[in-house]
Amino acid sequence: MIRLTLKSGREASVLRRHPWVFSGAVGARRGDGGDGIAEVADSSGGVLAHGAYSPESQILARLWTFDGRLPGPDLFRERFQLARRLRQQVVAAATTGYRAVNSEGDRCPGVVADVYGETSVIDLTTEGTEAWGAGIEGAFREVFSPKRIVVRRTASRHDSGRRSSPSHPDPFPGSSSQARSAKEEGEGADRVPFDENGLHFLADVSAGQKTGFFLDQRENRARLRALAGGRSVLNLFSYSGAFSVAALSGGARRAVDVDSSEAALVLAREHRGRNGFAADEADFTRADVFEDLRRRAAAGEAWDVVVCDPPALAKKRGDVDRAARAYKDVNRLAMSLVSPGGWLLSCSCSGLVSAELFQKIVFSASLEARASFAIVARQGAGPDHPVSLDGPEGEYLKGLWLRKT
């Protein structure tokens, strides 16, 4: 276990239970951190917290406990049981795809787990939680009882984010054999079926974005489904076309998917078929979305609903200015395509772009588009994506439902 001693005066955030310790706040390190556990102490040596140690990250430690407990299988089981209890309360019976563990939001920093029917995907997003992989997998299996588990190790980026076996000693002896067998069961899993509000989808759990599907947009898809009747829908950055399926199920007369990935559009076609909708080739456009938008704007196209859900455009603080320009450009173009009285769903999943900044960007885009819009609703991720009050940065998804006035 490594001991991270904070610089004098830098303990305030830890005392407020904020789950992140940045490298700049640390004055001294003692130990090798090989077990993935960090002990955080104030400048006088008093122990404040324990968490997952990530030596190559700007966030050196993500904190799990503030009461002296060390992370381990017992703690993992306890946290997962609490997470499971919440999902039993907030996930509808017609939905078998949901976020089971939401990192800091479930007091499990560095661990994300999604359930897709009988298959679960665990993503270990930090070096520290990778070191605890066997214990985390074993505890997850005990609590959630999935038939299959696929493990991704985003922090490593090895083998497309997945490894076949741990590359470090198991710091929690006794839990590894069960976890490794779970992992082997998940090897070879590719596209697995699940339901969302009665609609049928596939998650590409081996190579897809996130853990295979954008579960965080479920509430926005439900809202689109409710208002899509008789309307035309343009789905930008469509990925596997789930927004279009939701719109068609709500009675939309047409939905068009635009994405740069042919693999995503192939899956989008299959999603329509699985839900009983025709997959007309004219409704799928493979293109750079910015270029496609400019072409549609120049052609004077008009749509009743435009969904604009680009990927995260700001990965680090230095990206924010460039991302703001890109968000403004794409929203300006999207706004020009919305019919009078029509709708724009504008989203940002860049955690570094605050809700306040994003609204200012969208407002600026409306000025340049010479179009007037009203905010009718704000919608982020659903209740299976809880956000800790101690770490509000976990609230990354912002969605503005705008009506053209």
C-alpha positions in Angstrom: 0.0 0.0 0.0 1.3 3.4 -0.9 1.0 6.3 1.5 0.1 9.7 -0.1 0.9 12.6 2.2 -0.9 15.8 1.2 0.7 19.2 1.1 -0.2 21.5 3.9 -3.6 23.1 3.3 -4.6 20.6 0.6 -6.8 18.3 2.7 -10.0 20.4 2.5 -11.5 18.4 -0.4 -10.8 15.1 1.2 -12.4 16.3 4.4 -15.4 17.2 2.3 -15.4 13.5 1.0 -14.5 14.5 -2.5 -13.5 11.2 -4.1 -10.5 12.6 -6.2 -6.9 13.3 -5.1 -4.9 15.1 -7.7 -1.2 14.7 -8.1 -0.6 18.4 -7.4 -2.0 18.1 -3.9 0.4 15.3 -2.9 3.7 16.3 -1.2 5.2 12.9 -0.6 4.7 9.2 -1.5 5.9 6.2 0.4 5.4 2.6 -0.8 5.1 1.0 -4.2 1.3 0.9 -4.6 1.5 -2.6 -6.1 -1.7 -3.7 -4.4 -3.6 -0.7 -5.9 -4.5 0.7 -2.5 -3.6 4.2 -1.5 -3.7 5.6 2.0 -4.1 9.4 2.0 -2.8 11.3 5.0 -2.7 15.0 5.9 0.6 16.9 6.2 0.8 16.0 9.9 0.4 12.3 9.2 -3.2 11.8 10.1 -4.9 9.2 7.9 -7.9 10.7 6.1 -9.0 8.1 3.5 -8.2 5.0 1.4 -8.8 4.4 -2.3 -7.5 3.2 -5.6 -4.0 4.2 -6.6 -3.3 5.2 -10.3 0.3 6.4 -10.5 0.1 7.4 -14.2 -3.0 9.5 -13.8 -3.4 13.1 -12.9 -5.9 11.8 -10.4 -3.5 9.8 -8.2 -6.2 8.3 -6.0 -10.0 7.7 -6.2 -11.3 7.4 -2.7 -13.5 4.6 -1.5 -13.5 5.1 2.3 -13.1 7.8 4.8 -13.5 5.7 8.0 -10.3 3.6 8.0 -11.7 0.6 6.1 -9.5 -0.8 3.4 -10.9 -1.7 0.0 -11.4 -5.4 -0.5 -14.0 -8.1 -1.4 -16.2 -7.4 1.7 -16.4 -3.7 0.8 -17.0 -4.5 -2.9 -19.9 -6.8 -2.0 -21.4 -4.2 0.4 -21.3 -1.4 -2.2 -22.6 -3.6 -5.0 -25.5 -4.8 -2.8 -26.5 -1.1 -2.3 -26.2 -0.5 -6.0 -28.4 -3.5 -6.8 -31.0 -2.3 -4.3 -31.3 1.0 -6.1 -31.7 -0.6 -9.5 -34.5 -2.8 -8.2 -36.3 0.4 -7.3 -35.7 2.5 -10.4 -35.4 0.2 -13.4 -38.7 -0.7 -15.1 -39.7 -4.3 -15.6 -39.7 -3.9 -19.4 -36.0 -2.8 -19.3 -33.2 -5.4 -19.1 -30.4 -3.1 -20.1 -29.2 -0.7 -17.4 -26.2 0.7 -15.5 -25.7 -1.5 -12.5 -22.7 0.3 -10.9 -21.9 3.9 -11.7 -18.4 4.6 -10.4 -18.4 7.6 -7.9 -22.2 7.7 -8.0 -22.3 4.3 -6.2 -19.2 5.0 -4.1 -17.2 2.7 -6.4 -14.8 5.1 -8.1 -13.1 3.5 -11.1 -15.8 0.7 -11.6 -18.6 0.9 -14.1 -20.9 -2.1 -14.7 -23.7 -2.4 -17.1 -26.3 -5.2 -17.4 -27.5 -6.4 -20.8 -30.0 -9.1 -20.2 -28.0 -12.2 -19.2 -24.6 -10.6 -19.9 -22.9 -8.0 -17.6 -20.0 -5.8 -18.6 -17.5 -4.6 -16.0 -15.3 -1.7 -17.0 -12.3 -1.1 -14.7 -11.4 2.5 -15.6 -8.4 3.1 -13.4 -5.1 1.4 -12.7 -6.0 0.9 -9.1 -9.3 -0.9 -9.8 -7.5 -3.0 -12.4 -5.2 -4.2 -9.6 -8.4 -5.3 -7.7 -10.0 -6.9 -10.8 -10.4 -10.4 -9.4 -12.0 -9.2 -6.1 -14.3 -6.9 -8.0 -15.4 -9.5 -10.4 -16.0 -12.1 -7.7 -18.0 -9.7 -5.6 -20.1 -8.6 -8.6 -20.9 -12.2 -9.5 -22.0 -12.9 -6.0 -24.3 -9.9 -5.9 -25.8 -9.7 -9.4 -25.5 -13.4 -10.4 -25.0 -12.8 -14.2 -24.8 -15.7 -16.5 -21.9 -14.1 -18.3 -19.4 -11.4 -17.5 -17.2 -9.5 -19.9 -14.4 -7.4 -18.4 -13.0 -4.3 -20.0 -9.9 -2.5 -18.7 -10.2 1.0 -20.1 -7.2 2.2 -18.1 -4.9 -0.2 -19.9 -6.1 0.2 -23.5 -4.6 -3.2 -24.2 -6.3 -5.6 -26.5 -9.1 -3.1 -27.3 -9.6 -2.5 -23.5 -9.8 -6.1 -22.5 -7.2 -8.6 -21.2 -7.5 -12.4 -20.9 -5.7 -12.6 -17.6 -4.4 -10.2 -14.9 -0.8 -8.9 -15.3 -0.3 -8.3 -11.6 -0.6 -10.3 -8.4 -4.1 -10.6 -6.9 -4.1 -8.5 -3.7 -7.3 -10.3 -2.5 -6.4 -14.0 -2.3 -9.2 -16.4 -2.4 -11.4 -14.6 -4.9 -9.5 -15.0 -8.1 -10.5 -18.5 -9.4 -14.2 -17.6 -9.4 -13.6 -14.3 -11.1 -11.4 -15.8 -13.7 -14.0 -18.4 -14.6 -16.6 -15.6 -14.9 -14.2 -13.8 -17.3 -13.7 -16.9 -19.4 -17.5 -17.3 -19.7 -17.6 -13.8 -21.1 -14.8 -14.3 -23.7 -16.2 -14.5 -27.2 -19.4 -12.6 -26.2 -20.1 -10.1 -29.0 -23.6 -8.7 -29.6 -26.1 -9.6 -26.8 -29.8 -8.8 -26.7 -31.6 -6.7 -24.1 -34.8 -4.7 -23.9 -35.4 -1.0 -23.1 -38.9 0.0 -22.4 -40.1 -2.9 -24.4 -37.9 -2.2 -27.4 -35.3 -4.7 -28.5 -31.7 -3.8 -28.9 -28.2 -5.4 -29.1 -25.1 -4.3 -27.2 -21.8 -4.8 -28.9 -20.0 -5.8 -25.6 -16.7 -6.8 -27.2 -16.0 -3.8 -29.4 -18.8 -1.3 -29.1 -18.6 2.2 -27.6 -18.8 2.6 -23.9 -19.7 -0.9 -22.7 -21.6 -1.6 -25.9 -24.6 0.8 -25.9 -25.5 4.3 -24.7 -27.7 3.4 -21.8 -27.5 6.9 -20.4 -29.8 8.2 -23.2 -32.7 6.0 -22.2 -34.8 8.9 -20.7 -34.3 11.0 -23.8 -35.3 8.2 -26.0 -38.5 7.7 -24.0 -39.3 11.5 -24.4 -38.7 11.3 -28.1 -40.9 8.3 -28.4 -43.7 10.2 -26.7 -43.6 13.2 -29.1 -42.5 11.6 -32.4 -46.0 10.7 -33.7 -46.4 11.8 -37.4 -43.0 13.6 -37.4 -39.8 13.3 -39.4 -36.7 12.7 -37.4 -33.0 13.4 -38.3 -30.7 11.4 -35.9 -27.2 12.9 -36.0 -24.2 10.9 -34.6 -26.7 8.1 -34.5 -24.3 5.2 -33.6 -26.6 2.1 -33.6 -29.8 4.1 -34.3 -31.6 3.7 -30.9 -33.1 7.1 -31.1 -34.6 6.3 -34.5 -36.1 3.1 -33.2 -37.7 4.9 -30.3 -39.1 7.6 -32.7 -40.5 5.0 -35.1 -42.1 3.1 -32.2 -43.8 6.4 -31.2 -45.3 6.7 -34.7 -42.7 8.9 -36.5 -43.3 8.9 -40.3 -39.6 8.8 -41.0 -36.3 8.6 -39.2 -32.8 9.0 -40.8 -29.6 7.9 -39.1 -26.3 9.8 -39.9 -23.0 8.4 -38.6 -19.4 8.0 -39.8 -19.2 4.3 -38.8 -20.5 1.7 -41.2 -20.4 -0.9 -38.5 -22.7 1.3 -36.4 -25.1 1.7 -39.3 -25.2 -2.0 -39.9 -26.3 -2.5 -36.3 -28.8 0.4 -36.7 -30.4 -1.5 -39.6 -30.6 -4.6 -37.5 -32.2 -2.7 -34.7 -35.0 -1.6 -36.9 -35.6 -5.1 -38.1 -35.7 -6.5 -34.6 -38.5 -4.0 -33.8 -40.5 -4.6 -36.9 -39.5 -1.5 -38.9 -38.3 -1.4 -42.4 -34.7 -0.6 -43.0 -34.8 1.6 -46.2 -31.3 2.3 -47.4 -32.3 6.0 -47.9 -32.6 6.3 -44.2 -29.0 5.5 -43.4 -26.2 8.0 -44.3 -22.6 7.2 -43.7 -20.8 10.6 -43.6 -18.8 13.0 -41.5 -21.7 14.5 -39.6 -20.4 18.1 -39.8 -20.0 17.8 -43.6 -23.4 16.2 -44.0 -25.1 18.9 -41.9 -23.6 21.6 -44.1 -24.9 19.8 -47.2 -28.4 19.5 -45.8 -28.4 23.1 -44.6 -27.3 24.3 -48.1 -30.1 22.2 -49.6 -32.7 23.9 -47.4 -33.9 20.7 -45.7 -36.4 20.9 -42.9 -37.1 18.3 -40.2 -39.7 18.1 -37.4 -37.2 16.7 -34.9 -33.4 16.8 -35.0 -31.4 14.8 -32.4 -27.8 16.0 -32.0 -25.8 13.8 -29.7 -22.1 14.1 -30.6 -19.3 12.2 -28.9 -17.4 13.9 -26.0 -15.5 16.7 -27.7 -13.5 17.8 -24.6 -11.3 15.0 -23.2 -9.1 17.3 -21.1 -9.3 20.9 -19.9 -7.2 22.1 -22.8 -9.9 20.9 -25.2 -12.7 23.0 -23.8 -12.3 26.1 -26.1 -12.0 24.0 -29.2 -15.0 21.8 -28.1 -17.1 24.9 -27.5 -16.5 26.1 -31.0 -17.4 22.6 -32.4 -20.6 22.5 -30.2 -21.6 25.9 -31.5 -21.0 25.0 -35.1 -22.9 21.7 -35.0 -25.9 23.3 -33.1 -26.0 26.3 -35.5 -26.3 23.9 -38.4 -28.8 21.6 -36.7 -31.0 24.6 -35.7 -31.2 25.7 -39.4 -32.8 22.3 -40.2 -35.6 22.4 -37.6 -39.0 23.3 -39.0 -41.0 26.1 -37.3 -42.6 24.6 -34.2 -40.2 21.6 -34.4 -37.8 20.2 -31.9 -34.0 20.0 -31.3 -32.5 17.6 -28.7 -29.0 19.0 -28.2 -26.7 16.9 -26.0 -23.2 17.1 -24.6 -21.5 14.2 -22.8 -18.3 16.2 -22.1 -18.0 16.4 -18.4 -15.6 19.3 -18.6 -18.3 21.4 -20.4 -20.6 22.5 -17.6 -24.4 22.7 -18.0 -24.1 26.5 -17.7 -21.4 26.7 -20.4 -23.3 24.3 -22.7 -26.5 26.4 -22.5 -24.4 29.6 -23.3 -22.9 27.7 -26.3 -26.3 26.7 -27.6 -27.7 30.2 -27.1 -24.8 31.6 -29.1 -25.5 29.0 -31.9 -29.1 30.2 -32.0 -28.0 33.8 -32.6 -25.8 32.8 -35.4 -28.6 30.6 -36.9 -31.0 33.5 -36.5 -33.4 31.2 -35.0 -35.4 31.5 -31.7 -35.8 28.5 -29.4 -37.3 27.8 -26.0 -35.9 25.3 -23.5 -38.8 23.0 -22.8 -37.0 20.4 -20.7 -33.5 19.4 -19.4 -32.7 15.7 -19.4 -29.6 14.0 -18.3 -28.9 10.3 -17.6 -31.6 8.2 -15.8 -31.8 7.2 -12.1 -29.6 4.2 -12.7 -26.8 6.7 -13.2 -26.7 8.3 -9.7 -24.4 11.2 -9.1 -22.7 11.6 -5.7 -23.2 15.0 -4.0 -19.6 14.6 -2.9 -18.4 14.4 -6.5 -20.8 16.4 -8.8 -18.4 16.1 -11.7 -20.0 12.7 -12.2 -23.0 14.5 -13.8 -21.6 14.6 -17.3 -24.6 14.2 -19.7 -26.6 17.3 -20.5 -29.6 17.3 -22.8 -31.6 20.4 -23.8 -35.0 19.8 -25.4 -35.5 22.9 -27.5 -38.7 24.0 -29.4 -38.3 26.3 -32.3 -40.5 29.3 -31.7 
